[in-house]
Amino acid sequence: MPRIKPLTPAEASPEIRGRLEGSSRAFGEPLVPTGIQAYCPPILIASGELGLAPGRSGLLPALIRSLVCLRAAQMAGCPF
């Protein structure tokens, strides 16, 4: 349980509500880090853009990109 209560889509500002709702659609519920980052919209937006950057770059084949993402998640202890 985090020390900071994550924001819900209903509590978030309109500019980032869509990102929290997207997290809910993708994972069944909003992810705790997303809800905490929602307190500072620039951080939430930058984090989302950073996560999308490898796919947008076109520098790696899709299979290698997936393996890199999987390994990074394993190293970070991400259950997804």
C-alpha positions as CSV (number, residue, x, y, z in Angstrom):
1,M,0.0,0.0,0.0
2,P,1.6,3.3,-1.0
3,R,1.9,6.2,1.5
4,I,0.3,8.5,-1.0
5,K,-3.3,7.8,-2.1
6,P,-3.4,7.5,-5.9
7,L,-5.8,9.8,-7.6
8,T,-8.8,8.2,-9.3
9,P,-10.0,9.4,-12.7
10,A,-12.9,11.3,-11.0
11,E,-10.4,13.2,-8.8
12,A,-7.9,14.0,-11.6
13,S,-7.8,17.1,-13.7
14,P,-9.5,16.9,-17.1
15,E,-6.2,17.1,-18.9
16,I,-5.0,13.8,-17.5
17,R,-8.3,12.0,-16.8
18,G,-8.0,10.2,-20.1
19,R,-4.6,8.8,-19.2
20,L,-6.0,7.3,-16.0
21,E,-9.0,5.9,-17.8
22,G,-6.7,4.4,-20.4
23,S,-4.7,2.7,-17.6
24,S,-8.0,1.3,-16.3
25,R,-8.9,-0.1,-19.7
26,A,-5.5,-1.6,-20.3
27,F,-5.0,-3.2,-16.9
28,G,-8.5,-3.5,-15.4
29,E,-7.8,-0.8,-12.8
30,P,-5.7,2.3,-12.6
31,L,-2.1,1.5,-11.9
32,V,-0.8,2.9,-8.6
33,P,2.2,4.7,-10.1
34,T,-0.1,6.3,-12.7
35,G,-2.4,7.5,-9.9
36,I,0.5,8.9,-7.9
37,Q,2.1,10.6,-10.9
38,A,-1.3,12.2,-11.6
39,Y,-0.7,14.7,-8.8
40,C,1.9,16.3,-11.1
41,P,0.5,16.2,-14.7
42,P,3.9,17.1,-16.3
43,I,5.5,14.1,-14.7
44,L,2.6,11.8,-15.7
45,I,2.7,13.1,-19.3
46,A,6.5,12.8,-19.5
47,S,6.5,9.3,-18.1
48,G,3.9,8.2,-20.7
49,E,5.9,9.7,-23.5
50,L,9.0,8.1,-22.3
51,G,7.2,4.7,-22.3
52,L,6.1,5.2,-25.9
53,A,9.4,6.4,-27.2
54,P,11.0,3.0,-28.1
55,G,8.0,2.0,-30.2
56,R,7.9,5.4,-32.0
57,S,11.6,5.5,-32.8
58,G,11.5,2.7,-35.3
59,L,15.1,1.8,-34.5
60,L,14.4,-1.7,-33.2
61,P,12.4,-4.5,-34.7
62,A,9.2,-5.2,-32.8
63,L,10.4,-8.6,-31.4
64,I,13.6,-7.1,-30.0
65,R,11.6,-4.1,-28.6
66,S,9.2,-6.5,-26.8
67,L,12.1,-8.5,-25.3
68,V,13.8,-5.3,-24.1
69,C,10.5,-4.1,-22.5
70,L,10.0,-7.5,-20.9
71,R,13.5,-7.6,-19.5
72,A,13.3,-4.1,-18.2
73,A,10.0,-5.0,-16.4
74,Q,11.6,-8.1,-14.9
75,M,14.5,-6.0,-13.6
76,A,12.1,-3.5,-12.1
77,G,10.0,-6.2,-10.5
78,C,6.9,-5.3,-12.5
79,P,4.3,-8.0,-12.3
80,F,2.8,-7.1,-15.7
